[in-house]
Amino acid sequence: MLHANGLLSHLTSERCNMMNLFLEMDRILHPEGWVIFSNNMGVIDMACTLAAQVRWEARVIDLQNGSDQRLLVC
């Protein structure tokens, strides 16, 4: 299991690097690993799209704390 809290915010300007990160995570997590991303809604939406391209099962969880923070569980 990998937990990435805020990591994707540093990569949003370079989408190519985010895909490379996802591919490396996929390699590490095979065959049945989990990754949990914690970030703001915009970044999580982009990550959800990339997760589908890597063919991960992904689910967005709203923390319901009044902020735009979300979890993406893949």
Secondary structure, DSSP 8 states (H G I E B T S, - for coil): -EEEESGGGGTTT-HHHHHHHHHHHHHHHTTT--EEEEEEHHHHHHHHHHHHHTT---EEEE--SSSSEEEEE-
